[in-house]
Amino acid sequence: MTSTTKVPFLDLVTPHQELKAELMQVVEKALGNAGFIGGPMVEDFEREFAKFCDTKYCVGVNSGTDALRFAFMAADVKPGEIIVTVSHTFIATTEAISQVGAHIAFVDINEQTYTMDPEKLREYLETRCEFDKTRGKLIEKASKRVVSAIVPVHLYGQTADMDPILDLASKYNLIVIEDACQAHGAEYFSGKEGVWKKAGTMGRAAAFSFYPGKNLGACGEAGAITTNDQEMAKRMKMIRDHGQAKKYYHDIEGYNGRLDSIQAGWLSVKLRHLAKWNESRRNLAHRYHELLTKVKDSVVIPVEASWTKGVYHLYVVRVQDREALQASLLEAGIGTGIHYPIPLHQQKAYEHLGHKAGDFPVTERIAREIVSLPMFPQLLYTQQDEVVSRVKDFLAATVVATR
Ligand SMILES: *Cc1c(COP(=O)(O)O)cnc(C)c1O
């Protein structure tokens, strides 16, 4: 953030200033009893976050990436098996897949929601794979590998379309692990069951990240896994703590993947404000929608499908020349971001998967056009007006120039 920044992309200073006294009490408490690992602050937060998410269990871990990895391990995904996800996500989703020795299979996203397209998932499962009845497993025809899990990503704070995804999963005996790292408190309306459901309650387990910039952020690294499955919760607790349920009795090899007590204490303080912060994000998003509809021919605003109640981790629009828009906003002291500029299947890290341009056309097109505008609960209407007026000026100028 430079001194000329009028509207930062994200303001992490203000919320922590506002909560400073409470946050410092957590530090005092931890220093007082030297309870830095585990203990009541972790257990309290786990109980509170499970309640917030409407799940029976929450297991605190040290990042969203490890949350995904531990969930795969606890669900018994085996090395060599295939996990299906989207290419339009943060690389942590697929890193966790590789870290358990599994293989990544991508499917394209829906052009309106930017989340996994259930039809593309069906196409992959039904044309590229076949069900082996004797083993009760789905096999990818070309590689002969077992397909074992699906990871829908609730991107930008909006849930994936879970009903059809869960139907396909149960039809083909696949585990669903939600990547809810951007969706703390988001909801999905299950038409099938006629009820609203929280992100994190719909799969076998779900991963949350508390990276500082997320809707609920720690003051450092942290994450959590939610589940309604007692056995899963028990296994994930062991995996995060060197495979032990009792100190120095190791049933399996695990990881050092615990949630720190101070982070848990800070998260408890901030969790009390999350519902209000999410409401503020929703309100700001709807205000952006309204202010930008007048120029809707030249900018694509987010679509909130009838089955989702988004928590707007990001407010992402699409324009023709997004680099020029970013430059113009930057000149006016307005910060922006791109989430994400290069689809995973086109990243150097995944060259070995052998994908080529055109494999996931919706993902590729969207990656060229998206820009994330300033979005955080403390964003002021005056700042938002400034962003919108600058976007409109830019669009008016480019329309004239291309005529
Ligand atoms: C942030 C994020 C992660 C990883 O979380 P970390 O806590 O940074 O490890 C995973 N998936 C998505 C979609 C994310 O946005």
The ligand as an SDF file (V2000), in Angstrom:
LIG
                    3D

 15 15  0  0  0  0  0  0  0  0999 V2000
   -6.4210  -20.0300    0.4860 C   0  0  0  0  0  0  0  0  0  0  0  0
   -6.8500  -21.2240   -0.2570 C   0  0  0  0  0  0  0  0  0  0  0  0
   -6.3330  -22.4980    0.0130 C   0  0  0  0  0  0  0  0  0  0  0  0
   -5.1690  -22.7690    0.9220 C   0  0  0  0  0  0  0  0  0  0  0  0
   -5.1860  -22.2290    2.1510 O   0  0  0  0  0  0  0  0  0  0  0  0
   -3.8150  -21.9380    2.9620 P   0  0  0  0  0  0  0  0  0  0  0  0
   -4.3270  -21.6910    4.3370 O   0  0  0  0  0  0  0  0  0  0  0  0
   -3.1810  -20.7610    2.3450 O   0  0  0  0  0  0  0  0  0  0  0  0
   -2.9780  -23.1580    2.8940 O   0  0  0  0  0  0  0  0  0  0  0  0
   -6.8800  -23.5780   -0.6650 C   0  0  0  0  0  0  0  0  0  0  0  0
   -7.8450  -23.4220   -1.5770 N   0  0  0  0  0  0  0  0  0  0  0  0
   -8.3460  -22.2160   -1.8840 C   0  0  0  0  0  0  0  0  0  0  0  0
   -9.4330  -22.1070   -2.9120 C   0  0  0  0  0  0  0  0  0  0  0  0
   -7.8550  -21.0710   -1.2470 C   0  0  0  0  0  0  0  0  0  0  0  0
   -8.3350  -19.8660   -1.5860 O   0  0  0  0  0  0  0  0  0  0  0  0
  1  2  1  0
  2  3  1  0
  2 14  2  0
  3  4  1  0
  3 10  2  0
  4  5  1  0
  5  6  1  0
  6  7  2  0
  6  8  1  0
  6  9  1  0
 10 11  1  0
 11 12  2  0
 12 13  1  0
 12 14  1  0
 14 15  1  0
M  END
$$$$
